[in-house]
Every structure is written in C-alpha cells, then in structure tokens.
Amino acid sequence: MATSSRRNPGTRRTPPSGMPASGPTALRVFDTNAVGVVRVTEAALPLLRRSPNPTVVTVSSSAGSFWATTNPDRPEYGMPALLYASSKAAATMLTLQYAKANPGIRFNAVEPGFTDTDMTAAMAGGRSPRDSARVIVRLATPGADGPTGTLQDEHGELPW
C-alpha cells in the first residue's frame, strides 16, 4: 500500500479579466494554491519517508503551463486567469523542486481536466469529479518505477 498525499488547494478567486489584481487577492490565491503545497508537503514528509511506496500528487492546472498558455491550439491560450494560472505554475514548480530534493519520493503534478465543481459553477461544460479523479488515482498509485517530477493529464506527461 502506497502512502499518498493528494494536495488540491484550488482557489480561483481571481479578478475578472480587465480588472487589476490586488496585493491582498494575490496573497490569498498564492497562499492557497502555492503556499498550501509547502504546508501539506512539509507536514507529510515524515510519514512519506517511512512509506515503502511514497507518492505525492499535486492537483495543478495546465493553465500554469507556459506550453499550454502560449499554444493557440489549447483552450488555456485564450483563458485570462492572472493569479490562478500564476499560482498553479508555482504549484507545479514546487512539485518539481520537491521531486529533486527528495529522490526517494515520487512527486507529480496533475491537470485533472475541466471539472464540474463549485469553483467552476459559473462555467458550463465540466466533466464529473469522478472522471477527473481517474488521473489523480493513476498518479497516486504507481509502481516503484513510476514517474516523478512531471506534470500530467489523463493522456500522460505534458510539456511545461
């Protein structure tokens, strides 16, 4: 049985496009989506180090990927999300850095796909949380030779 830590800070309280972001809003979003990764990881590290198959999955977003946000063929290209996207880029980088600093523990970030949640209630078209959870479960239950230091979606590793 793997010891797995799943982190999903997930706040998208970003000002609508066209409105300036404020320092207090930026602090709140980054505190949840990036600093939350540090808090949970640091709390879990002692247990993870004792696990025979330690795995950490950070629920991130391809909205924080340079590749996705600069690719006109991707939906993220046209999605203005100043603080959300920036904080998810930070969450993904933290995941990579934890992987480098802890070679005995697998750390991966996941893009779960557009999911129908309270956070996305104003946007139509999300898939069920059950469907989105499949990629999280796949990354949380790898074998000993599973990936580490990656950003993945349901199809595999994403450029970042």
DRENMARNU-760171 format. One record per residue: residue number from 1; x, y, z of N, C-alpha, C, O, CB in turn; residue in one letter. Coordinates in Angstrom, 2 decimals. Glycine has a CB too. Example, Ala and Ser with C-alpha at 12.3 -4.5 7.8 and 13.67 -1.06 7.14 Angstrom:
BEGIN
REC    n     n_px     n_py     n_pz    ca_px    ca_py    ca_pz     c_px     c_py     c_pz     o_px     o_py     o_pz    cb_px    cb_py    cb_pz  res
REC    1    13.19    -5.69     7.80    12.30    -4.50     7.80    13.20    -3.30     7.80    14.24    -3.32     8.46    11.31    -4.47     9.05    A
REC    2    12.85    -2.25     7.08    13.67    -1.06     7.14    12.90     0.03     7.87    13.41     1.14     8.04    14.08    -0.60     5.72    S
! end
This chain:
BEGIN
REC    n     n_px     n_py     n_pz    ca_px    ca_py    ca_pz     c_px     c_py     c_pz     o_px     o_py     o_pz    cb_px    cb_py    cb_pz  res
REC    1     0.84    -1.18     0.00     0.00     0.00     0.00     0.89     1.24     0.00     1.78     1.37     0.84    -0.96     0.00     1.22    M
REC    2     0.66     2.11    -0.91     1.44     3.34    -1.02     0.90     4.38    -0.05    -0.31     4.48     0.17     1.41     3.89    -2.45    A
REC    3     1.81     5.13     0.52     1.38     6.30     1.27     1.29     7.42     0.25     2.27     7.72    -0.43     2.37     6.65     2.46    T
REC    4     0.14     8.02     0.14    -0.06     9.03    -0.87    -0.58    10.30    -0.25    -1.45    10.26     0.63    -1.01     8.53    -1.96    S
REC    5    -0.07    11.40    -0.69    -0.56    12.69    -0.26    -1.14    13.38    -1.49    -0.45    13.53    -2.50     0.57    13.55     0.41    S
REC    6    -2.40    13.79    -1.41    -3.04    14.48    -2.52    -3.28    15.90    -2.07    -3.94    16.15    -1.06    -4.38    13.77    -2.96    R
REC    7    -2.75    16.84    -2.83    -2.90    18.25    -2.47    -3.74    18.94    -3.52    -3.40    18.92    -4.70    -1.53    18.94    -2.33    R
REC    8    -4.83    19.55    -3.11    -5.64    20.33    -4.03    -6.08    21.61    -3.34    -7.22    21.72    -2.90    -6.87    19.52    -4.52    N
REC    9    -5.17    22.56    -3.26    -5.55    23.81    -2.63    -6.70    24.50    -3.36    -7.64    24.95    -2.71    -4.36    24.73    -2.58    P
REC   10    -6.64    24.59    -4.66    -7.66    25.06    -5.58    -8.51    26.25    -5.25    -9.67    26.10    -4.84    -8.49    24.02    -5.80    G
REC   11    -7.99    27.41    -5.41    -8.85    28.58    -5.41    -8.59    29.36    -6.69    -7.46    29.51    -7.14    -8.61    29.46    -4.16    T
REC   12    -9.67    29.85    -7.25    -9.56    30.62    -8.48   -10.17    32.00    -8.26   -10.74    32.59    -9.18   -10.28    29.89    -9.66    R
REC   13   -10.05    32.52    -7.07   -10.61    33.83    -6.77    -9.75    34.91    -7.41    -9.05    35.66    -6.73   -10.72    34.05    -5.25    R
REC   14    -9.83    34.97    -8.69    -9.05    35.90    -9.49    -9.98    36.99    -9.99   -11.11    36.71   -10.38    -8.35    35.18   -10.68    T
REC   15    -9.51    38.23    -9.98   -10.37    39.28   -10.52   -10.72    38.99   -11.97    -9.91    38.43   -12.70    -9.67    40.65   -10.41    P
REC   16   -11.92    39.36   -12.41   -12.29    39.17   -13.81   -11.28    39.87   -14.71   -10.66    40.86   -14.32   -13.71    39.69   -14.09    P
REC   17   -11.12    39.35   -15.94   -10.15    39.96   -16.84   -10.50    41.43   -17.03   -11.67    41.81   -17.07   -10.12    39.23   -18.21    S
REC   18    -9.47    42.24   -17.15    -9.66    43.67   -17.31    -9.59    44.41   -15.98    -9.36    45.62   -15.97   -10.99    43.93   -17.97    G
REC   19    -9.78    43.70   -14.87    -9.68    44.34   -13.56    -8.27    44.13   -13.01    -7.72    43.04   -13.16   -10.75    43.79   -12.57    M
REC   20    -7.69    45.13   -12.38    -6.35    44.94   -11.82    -6.39    43.98   -10.63    -7.34    43.99    -9.85    -5.75    46.29   -11.40    P
REC   21    -5.37    43.17   -10.51    -5.26    42.29    -9.35    -4.74    43.12    -8.18    -3.97    44.06    -8.38    -4.31    41.07    -9.65    A
REC   22    -5.15    42.77    -7.00    -4.68    43.49    -5.82    -3.71    42.61    -5.05    -3.72    41.39    -5.18    -5.87    43.92    -4.91    S
REC   23    -2.89    43.25    -4.26    -1.95    42.51    -3.41    -2.65    41.54    -2.48    -2.25    40.38    -2.39    -1.12    43.47    -2.61    G
REC   24    -3.72    41.98    -1.77    -4.41    41.05    -0.87    -5.02    39.84    -1.60    -5.01    38.73    -1.08    -5.50    41.79    -0.12    P
REC   25    -5.54    40.07    -2.80    -6.10    38.95    -3.56    -4.98    38.01    -3.99    -5.12    36.79    -3.91    -6.88    39.46    -4.80    T
REC   26    -3.87    38.56    -4.45    -2.73    37.73    -4.84    -2.22    36.91    -3.66    -1.93    35.72    -3.81    -1.59    38.60    -5.40    A
REC   27    -2.11    37.52    -2.50    -1.67    36.79    -1.32    -2.62    35.63    -0.99    -2.16    34.53    -0.66    -1.57    37.74    -0.11    L
REC   28    -3.91    35.86    -1.09    -4.90    34.82    -0.78    -4.79    33.66    -1.78    -4.79    32.50    -1.38    -6.33    35.40    -0.80    R
REC   29    -4.71    33.98    -3.06    -4.66    32.94    -4.09    -3.35    32.14    -3.98    -3.37    30.91    -4.02    -4.79    33.55    -5.50    V
REC   30    -2.22    32.84    -3.84    -0.94    32.14    -3.73    -0.83    31.38    -2.41    -0.22    30.32    -2.36     0.23    33.13    -3.86    F
REC   31    -1.41    31.91    -1.35    -1.39    31.21    -0.06    -2.10    29.86    -0.19    -1.65    28.86     0.36    -2.05    32.06     1.04    D
REC   32    -3.20    29.85    -0.90    -3.94    28.61    -1.08    -3.26    27.69    -2.09    -2.97    26.54    -1.77    -5.37    28.91    -1.53    T
REC   33    -3.00    28.18    -3.29    -2.57    27.32    -4.39    -1.08    26.98    -4.38    -0.69    25.96    -4.95    -2.90    27.97    -5.67    N
REC   34    -0.24    27.78    -3.77     1.20    27.51    -3.77     1.71    27.26    -2.35     2.31    26.22    -2.09     1.96    28.68    -4.40    A
REC   35     1.50    28.18    -1.44     2.00    28.00    -0.07     1.32    26.80     0.58     1.93    26.12     1.41     1.74    29.28     0.77    V
REC   36     0.09    26.52     0.22    -0.59    25.33     0.72     0.14    24.05     0.35     0.15    23.10     1.12    -2.01    25.28     0.20    G
REC   37     0.75    24.02    -0.83     1.55    22.86    -1.26     2.71    22.65    -0.28     2.98    21.52     0.12     2.08    23.06    -2.71    V
REC   38     3.38    23.73     0.10     4.50    23.63     1.03     4.02    23.15     2.39     4.62    22.26     2.99     5.22    25.00     1.16    V
REC   39     2.95    23.73     2.89     2.45    23.35     4.22     2.10    21.87     4.29     2.52    21.17     5.21     1.22    24.18     4.58    R
REC   40     1.33    21.40     3.33     0.90    20.00     3.35     2.08    19.06     3.12     2.20    18.04     3.80    -0.19    19.75     2.27    V
REC   41     2.95    19.41     2.20     4.10    18.54     1.91     5.02    18.43     3.12     5.41    17.33     3.50     4.89    19.08     0.71    T
REC   42     5.35    19.55     3.72     6.24    19.51     4.88     5.63    18.71     6.02     6.34    18.01     6.73     6.56    20.94     5.35    E
REC   43     4.33    18.81     6.21     3.66    18.04     7.26     3.67    16.55     6.95     3.76    15.72     7.87     2.22    18.52     7.44    A
REC   44     3.59    16.19     5.66     3.51    14.78     5.27     4.87    14.12     5.09     4.95    12.89     5.12     2.74    14.66     4.00    A
REC   45     5.94    14.87     4.91     7.25    14.29     4.62     7.70    13.22     5.63     8.22    12.19     5.19     8.27    15.37     4.56    L
REC   46     7.55    13.40     6.93     7.99    12.34     7.84     7.29    11.00     7.58     7.93     9.95     7.64     7.75    12.78     9.28    P
REC   47     6.01    11.03     7.31     5.28     9.79     7.00     5.69     9.24     5.64     5.86     8.03     5.49     3.76    10.04     7.03    L
REC   48     5.84    10.10     4.67     6.23     9.66     3.33     7.59     8.98     3.36     7.81     8.00     2.66     6.25    10.85     2.36    L
REC   49     8.50     9.49     4.16     9.85     8.91     4.23     9.84     7.51     4.83    10.77     6.74     4.60    10.75     9.81     5.06    R
REC   50     8.81     7.17     5.58     8.71     5.83     6.17     7.90     4.88     5.30     7.81     3.69     5.61     8.07     5.92     7.55    R
REC   51     7.32     5.36     4.23     6.47     4.54     3.37     7.29     3.71     2.40     8.35     4.15     1.94     5.51     5.43     2.59    S
REC   52     6.83     2.50     2.08     7.54     1.69     1.08     7.32     2.19    -0.36     8.09     1.83    -1.25     7.10     0.25     1.19    P
REC   53     6.29     2.99    -0.59     5.99     3.47    -1.95     5.46     4.90    -1.86     4.30     5.14    -2.21     4.95     2.53    -2.66    N
REC   54     6.28     5.84    -1.42     5.80     7.21    -1.17     5.51     7.98    -2.45     6.33     8.04    -3.37     6.81     7.97    -0.34    P
REC   55     4.34     8.56    -2.49     3.87     9.26    -3.68     3.09    10.50    -3.27     2.27    10.45    -2.36     3.00     8.34    -4.57    T
REC   56     3.35    11.61    -3.96     2.62    12.85    -3.73     2.08    13.32    -5.07     2.81    13.36    -6.07     3.53    13.94    -3.07    V
REC   57     0.81    13.68    -5.09     0.17    14.23    -6.29    -0.35    15.61    -5.95    -1.18    15.77    -5.06    -0.98    13.29    -6.82    V
REC   58     0.13    16.60    -6.68    -0.36    17.97    -6.53    -1.39    18.21    -7.62    -1.10    18.04    -8.81     0.81    19.01    -6.60    T
REC   59    -2.58    18.62    -7.23    -3.59    18.96    -8.23    -3.27    20.37    -8.71    -3.47    21.35    -7.99    -5.06    18.86    -7.65    V
REC   60    -2.77    20.45    -9.93    -2.35    21.72   -10.50    -3.27    22.05   -11.67    -4.47    21.75   -11.63    -0.87    21.66   -10.96    S
REC   61    -2.72    22.65   -12.70    -3.53    23.03   -13.86    -2.61    23.32   -15.03    -1.53    23.89   -14.86    -4.41    24.26   -13.54    S
REC   62    -3.04    22.93   -16.21    -2.28    23.30   -17.40    -2.39    24.80   -17.67    -1.68    25.33   -18.52    -2.77    22.50   -18.62    S
REC   63    -3.28    25.48   -16.97    -3.35    26.94   -17.06    -2.06    27.57   -16.55    -1.78    28.73   -16.85    -4.56    27.48   -16.28    A
REC   64    -1.27    26.82   -15.77     0.01    27.30   -15.28     1.18    26.83   -16.12     2.33    26.96   -15.70     0.19    26.86   -13.87    G
REC   65     0.92    26.28   -17.29     1.96    25.78   -18.18     2.28    26.80   -19.26     1.38    27.28   -19.95     1.53    24.45   -18.82    S
REC   66     3.55    27.15   -19.40     3.94    28.07   -20.48     3.55    27.47   -21.83     3.05    28.18   -22.70     5.47    28.35   -20.44    F
REC   67     3.77    26.18   -21.99     3.45    25.50   -23.24     1.97    25.65   -23.58     1.63    26.03   -24.70     3.82    24.01   -23.16    W
REC   68     1.09    25.37   -22.63    -0.35    25.42   -22.91    -0.85    26.84   -23.12    -1.68    27.09   -23.99    -1.12    24.76   -21.78    A
REC   69    -0.35    27.78   -22.32    -0.87    29.15   -22.40    -0.33    29.93   -23.59    -0.85    30.99   -23.93    -0.55    29.89   -21.14    T
REC   70     0.71    29.41   -24.23     1.24    30.08   -25.43     0.92    29.31   -26.71     1.38    29.68   -27.79     2.75    30.26   -25.31    T
REC   71     0.15    28.25   -26.60    -0.20    27.40   -27.74    -1.62    27.73   -28.20    -2.58    27.41   -27.49    -0.07    25.89   -27.37    N
REC   72    -1.78    28.37   -29.37    -3.12    28.77   -29.82    -4.08    27.60   -30.03    -5.28    27.81   -30.16    -2.99    29.54   -31.09    P
REC   73    -3.56    26.38   -30.07    -4.43    25.21   -30.23    -4.99    24.72   -28.90    -5.81    23.79   -28.88    -3.66    24.09   -30.90    D
REC   74    -4.56    25.32   -27.80    -5.01    24.89   -26.47    -6.04    25.87   -25.91    -5.97    27.06   -26.18    -3.81    24.77   -25.50    R
REC   75    -7.01    25.38   -25.12    -8.01    26.29   -24.52    -7.39    27.28   -23.55    -7.93    28.37   -23.35    -9.08    25.48   -23.81    P
REC   76    -6.26    26.93   -22.93    -5.62    27.82   -21.97    -5.09    29.09   -22.63    -4.91    30.11   -21.96    -4.48    27.09   -21.27    E
REC   77    -4.85    29.04   -23.92    -4.33    30.17   -24.68    -5.24    31.39   -24.55    -4.76    32.52   -24.41    -4.15    29.80   -26.15    Y
REC   78    -6.52    31.17   -24.59    -7.47    32.28   -24.53    -8.08    32.48   -23.16    -9.09    33.17   -23.04    -8.55    32.05   -25.51    G
REC   79    -7.49    31.89   -22.13    -8.07    31.97   -20.78    -7.29    32.95   -19.92    -6.22    32.61   -19.42    -8.08    30.57   -20.13    M
REC   80    -7.81    34.15   -19.73    -7.12    35.09   -18.84    -7.40    34.71   -17.39    -8.54    34.78   -16.93    -7.56    36.55   -19.13    P
REC   81    -6.37    34.33   -16.68    -6.52    33.93   -15.27    -5.22    34.29   -14.55    -4.48    33.42   -14.11    -6.84    32.39   -15.13    A
REC   82    -4.98    35.58   -14.45    -3.71    36.11   -13.96    -3.21    35.40   -12.70    -2.12    34.82   -12.72    -3.86    37.57   -13.69    L
REC   83    -3.96    35.45   -11.64    -3.47    34.90   -10.38    -3.61    33.39   -10.30    -2.72    32.72    -9.79    -4.20    35.54    -9.24    L
REC   84    -4.71    32.85   -10.80    -4.92    31.40   -10.78    -3.81    30.70   -11.56    -3.15    29.80   -11.05    -6.31    31.03   -11.35    Y
REC   85    -3.60    31.11   -12.81    -2.60    30.47   -13.66    -1.20    30.63   -13.06    -0.42    29.67   -13.05    -2.64    31.06   -15.07    A
REC   86    -0.88    31.80   -12.57     0.44    32.03   -11.98     0.65    31.19   -10.72     1.74    30.65   -10.51     0.62    33.52   -11.64    S
REC   87    -0.37    31.08    -9.90    -0.24    30.29    -8.68    -0.15    28.80    -8.99     0.52    28.06    -8.26    -1.41    30.55    -7.74    S
REC   88    -0.81    28.33   -10.05    -0.70    26.92   -10.43     0.66    26.63   -11.07     1.18    25.52   -10.93    -1.83    26.54   -11.41    K
REC   89     1.24    27.62   -11.76     2.62    27.46   -12.24     3.56    27.29   -11.05     4.47    26.46   -11.07     3.06    28.69   -13.12    A
REC   90     3.34    28.07   -10.01     4.15    27.95    -8.79     3.95    26.58    -8.14     4.91    25.96    -7.68     3.80    29.07    -7.78    A
REC   91     2.72    26.09    -8.09     2.44    24.78    -7.51     3.16    23.67    -8.27     3.71    22.75    -7.67     0.93    24.50    -7.48    A
REC   92     3.15    23.77    -9.61     3.83    22.76   -10.42     5.34    22.83   -10.20     5.98    21.79   -10.10     3.50    22.95   -11.90    T
REC   93     5.91    24.02   -10.14     7.35    24.16    -9.91     7.72    23.66    -8.52     8.76    23.02    -8.35     7.79    25.62   -10.08    M
REC   94     6.91    23.93    -7.52     7.18    23.39    -6.19     7.21    21.87    -6.22     8.06    21.25    -5.57     6.12    23.88    -5.18    L
REC   95     6.30    21.28    -6.95     6.25    19.82    -7.07     7.54    19.29    -7.69     8.11    18.32    -7.21     5.03    19.38    -7.92    T
REC   96     7.99    19.93    -8.76     9.25    19.53    -9.40    10.42    19.68    -8.43    11.27    18.80    -8.35     9.49    20.37   -10.66    L
REC   97    10.47    20.77    -7.71    11.57    21.01    -6.78    11.56    20.01    -5.63    12.61    19.55    -5.19    11.51    22.44    -6.23    Q
REC   98    10.37    19.66    -5.14    10.28    18.62    -4.10    10.77    17.28    -4.65    11.42    16.53    -3.93     8.82    18.49    -3.59    Y
REC   99    10.46    16.98    -5.91    10.94    15.73    -6.52    12.47    15.70    -6.56    13.09    14.67    -6.28    10.37    15.57    -7.96    A
REC  100    13.07    16.83    -6.91    14.53    16.90    -6.98    15.16    16.80    -5.59    16.22    16.19    -5.43    14.97    18.20    -7.66    K
REC  101    14.51    17.38    -4.59    15.06    17.41    -3.23    14.82    16.10    -2.47    15.48    15.84    -1.47    14.45    18.56    -2.46    A
REC  102    13.89    15.28    -2.94    13.52    14.05    -2.25    13.48    12.89    -3.23    12.39    12.43    -3.59    12.15    14.21    -1.55    N
REC  103    14.65    12.41    -3.68    14.66    11.40    -4.74    13.99    10.08    -4.38    13.67     9.30    -5.28    16.07    11.13    -5.12    P
REC  104    13.76     9.80    -3.12    13.09     8.56    -2.74    11.57     8.65    -2.74    10.89     7.67    -2.45    13.54     8.15    -1.39    G
REC  105    11.04     9.82    -3.06     9.59    10.04    -3.06     9.19    10.52    -4.45     9.84    11.39    -5.02     9.16    11.09    -1.96    I
REC  106     8.12     9.95    -4.99     7.62    10.40    -6.29     6.67    11.58    -6.08     5.70    11.49    -5.33     6.90     9.23    -7.06    R
REC  107     6.98    12.68    -6.74     6.15    13.88    -6.72     5.73    14.18    -8.15     6.58    14.29    -9.04     6.92    15.10    -6.08    F
REC  108     4.44    14.32    -8.38     3.94    14.68    -9.71     2.79    15.67    -9.56     2.05    15.64    -8.57     3.47    13.43   -10.49    N
REC  109     2.67    16.53   -10.54     1.54    17.46   -10.60     0.58    16.94   -11.65     0.99    16.32   -12.63     2.01    18.93   -10.92    A
REC  110    -0.68    17.19   -11.44    -1.69    16.68   -12.36    -2.62    17.80   -12.82    -3.01    18.67   -12.05    -2.50    15.56   -11.70    V
REC  111    -2.96    17.74   -14.08    -4.01    18.56   -14.69    -5.21    17.63   -14.77    -5.25    16.76   -15.64    -3.58    19.15   -16.13    E
REC  112    -6.19    17.79   -13.89    -7.30    16.84   -13.85    -8.35    17.04   -14.94    -9.26    16.22   -15.09    -7.98    16.91   -12.53    P
REC  113    -8.23    18.11   -15.70    -9.23    18.41   -16.72   -10.29    19.34   -16.16   -10.44    19.48   -14.94    -9.88    17.11   -17.24    G
REC  114   -11.01    19.97   -17.05   -12.07    20.90   -16.64   -13.17    20.11   -15.94   -13.82    19.26   -16.54   -12.65    21.69   -17.88    F
REC  115   -13.36    20.40   -14.66   -14.22    19.60   -13.80   -15.37    20.43   -13.26   -15.19    21.59   -12.89   -13.42    19.01   -12.65    T
REC  116   -16.53    19.84   -13.22   -17.73    20.48   -12.70   -17.67    20.48   -11.17   -17.96    19.48   -10.52   -19.00    19.74   -13.20    D
REC  117   -17.28    21.64   -10.61   -17.18    21.80    -9.16   -17.82    23.13    -8.77   -18.25    23.90    -9.63   -15.69    21.73    -8.68    T
REC  118   -17.87    23.40    -7.48   -18.36    24.70    -7.02   -17.52    25.84    -7.60   -18.05    26.92    -7.89   -18.35    24.77    -5.49    D
REC  119   -16.23    25.60    -7.76   -15.33    26.63    -8.28   -15.64    26.98    -9.74   -15.40    28.11   -10.17   -13.89    26.19    -8.14    M
REC  120   -16.16    26.02   -10.49   -16.42    26.24   -11.92   -17.91    26.33   -12.23   -18.32    26.23   -13.39   -15.81    25.12   -12.74    T
REC  121   -18.73    26.53   -11.20   -20.19    26.53   -11.38   -20.66    27.55   -12.42   -21.66    27.30   -13.10   -20.87    26.81   -10.05    A
REC  122   -19.98    28.66   -12.55   -20.40    29.69   -13.50   -20.00    29.36   -14.94   -20.42    30.04   -15.87   -19.81    31.02   -13.10    A
REC  123   -19.19    28.32   -15.11   -18.73    27.92   -16.44   -19.39    26.59   -16.80   -19.41    25.67   -15.98   -17.17    27.81   -16.49    M
REC  124   -19.91    26.48   -17.98   -20.58    25.26   -18.40   -19.59    24.27   -19.00   -18.54    24.67   -19.52   -21.69    25.57   -19.41    A
REC  125   -19.91    23.00   -18.94   -19.17    22.00   -19.69   -18.19    21.14   -18.95   -17.52    20.31   -19.57   -18.47    22.66   -20.72    G
REC  126   -18.07    21.28   -17.65   -17.12    20.46   -16.93   -17.55    19.01   -16.83   -18.74    18.69   -16.88   -16.91    21.01   -15.55    G
REC  127   -16.57    18.13   -16.70   -16.89    16.71   -16.53   -17.03    16.40   -15.05   -16.74    17.25   -14.20   -15.80    15.82   -17.18    R
REC  128   -17.45    15.21   -14.74   -17.71    14.85   -13.35   -16.41    14.74   -12.56   -15.37    14.40   -13.12   -18.49    13.53   -13.27    S
REC  129   -16.47    15.04   -11.27   -15.28    14.87   -10.43   -14.76    13.42   -10.48   -13.55    13.20   -10.41   -15.59    15.26    -8.98    P
REC  130   -15.65    12.47   -10.59   -15.25    11.06   -10.67   -14.34    10.83   -11.89   -13.31    10.17   -11.79   -16.49    10.13   -10.75    R
REC  131   -14.74    11.40   -13.02   -13.93    11.24   -14.24   -12.56    11.92   -14.08   -11.54    11.37   -14.49   -14.67    11.83   -15.45    D
REC  132   -12.57    13.10   -13.48   -11.31    13.83   -13.29   -10.40    13.13   -12.28    -9.17    13.23   -12.37   -11.59    15.25   -12.83    S
REC  133   -10.98    12.44   -11.33   -10.19    11.77   -10.29    -9.37    10.61   -10.84    -8.39    10.20   -10.21   -11.10    11.27    -9.20    A
REC  134    -9.73    10.08   -11.98    -9.01     8.91   -12.52    -7.52     9.19   -12.72    -6.68     8.35   -12.39    -9.63     8.48   -13.84    R
REC  135    -7.19    10.34   -13.26    -5.77    10.65   -13.48    -5.06    10.86   -12.15    -3.88    10.53   -12.02    -5.63    11.91   -14.37    V
REC  136    -5.74    11.41   -11.17    -5.14    11.60    -9.85    -4.84    10.24    -9.22    -3.75    10.02    -8.68    -6.09    12.43    -8.93    I
REC  137    -5.80     9.33    -9.29    -5.61     7.99    -8.74    -4.47     7.27    -9.46    -3.66     6.60    -8.82    -6.92     7.17    -8.84    V
REC  138    -4.41     7.40   -10.78    -3.33     6.75   -11.54    -1.96     7.22   -11.05    -1.05     6.41   -10.88    -3.48     7.04   -13.05    R
REC  139    -1.82     8.52   -10.82    -0.53     9.04   -10.36    -0.28     8.76    -8.88     0.87     8.72    -8.45    -0.45    10.52   -10.62    L
REC  140    -1.32     8.58    -8.11    -1.17     8.31    -6.68    -0.86     6.85    -6.39    -0.47     6.52    -5.27    -2.43     8.72    -5.94    A
REC  141    -1.02     5.99    -7.37    -0.83     4.55    -7.15     0.13     3.93    -8.16    -0.18     2.89    -8.74    -2.17     3.84    -7.21    T
REC  142     1.30     4.54    -8.37     2.24     3.98    -9.35     3.04     2.84    -8.72     3.02     2.64    -7.51     3.19     5.08    -9.87    P
REC  143     3.72     2.11    -9.55     4.69     1.15    -9.06     5.94     1.88    -8.63     6.04     3.10    -8.75     5.01     0.09   -10.14    G
REC  144     6.89     1.13    -8.12     8.14     1.72    -7.63     8.92     2.44    -8.73     9.74     3.31    -8.44     9.02     0.64    -7.02    A
REC  145     8.65     2.09    -9.98     9.35     2.74   -11.09     8.50     3.83   -11.74     8.77     4.24   -12.87     9.75     1.70   -12.14    D
REC  146     7.48     4.31   -11.03     6.59     5.33   -11.56     7.30     6.66   -11.78     8.42     6.85   -11.32     5.42     5.53   -10.64    G
REC  147     6.65     7.56   -12.49     7.26     8.85   -12.82     7.42     9.75   -11.60     6.76     9.56   -10.57     6.44     9.57   -13.87    P
REC  148     8.29    10.71   -11.72     8.44    11.74   -10.69     8.87    13.03   -11.37     9.57    13.02   -12.39     9.47    11.30    -9.60    T
REC  149     8.45    14.15   -10.79     8.82    15.46   -11.33     8.13    15.81   -12.63     8.71    16.50   -13.47    10.29    15.50   -11.54    G
REC  150     6.90    15.34   -12.81     6.19    15.60   -14.06     4.89    16.37   -13.83     4.38    16.44   -12.71     5.89    14.27   -14.78    T
REC  151     4.38    16.93   -14.91     3.03    17.47   -14.98     2.30    16.56   -15.96     2.75    16.40   -17.09     2.99    19.01   -15.44    L
REC  152     1.18    15.96   -15.53     0.49    15.01   -16.38    -1.01    15.31   -16.42    -1.57    15.92   -15.51     0.73    13.58   -15.89    Q
REC  153    -1.62    14.86   -17.51    -3.07    14.84   -17.61    -3.48    13.40   -17.89    -2.67    12.49   -17.74    -3.60    15.82   -18.72    D
REC  154    -4.71    13.19   -18.28    -5.20    11.84   -18.49    -4.49    11.10   -19.62    -4.58     9.87   -19.71    -6.67    11.87   -18.77    E
REC  155    -3.79    11.83   -20.49    -3.11    11.20   -21.62    -1.62    10.97   -21.38    -0.95    10.32   -22.18    -3.28    12.06   -22.85    H
REC  156    -1.10    11.49   -20.28     0.32    11.32   -19.96     1.01    12.63   -19.67     0.36    13.62   -19.32     1.04    10.62   -21.09    G
REC  157     2.31    12.65   -19.82     3.11    13.82   -19.46     2.84    14.99   -20.40     2.74    14.83   -21.62     4.59    13.47   -19.47    E
REC  158     2.74    16.17   -19.80     2.53    17.41   -20.57     3.82    18.22   -20.61     4.58    18.24   -19.64     1.37    18.25   -19.95    L
REC  159     4.07    18.88   -21.73     5.17    19.86   -21.72     4.83    20.95   -20.71     3.65    21.24   -20.46     5.43    20.47   -23.15    P
REC  160     5.84    21.54   -20.15     5.56    22.55   -19.15     6.30    23.81   -19.47     6.18    24.80   -18.73     5.91    22.06   -17.76    W
! end
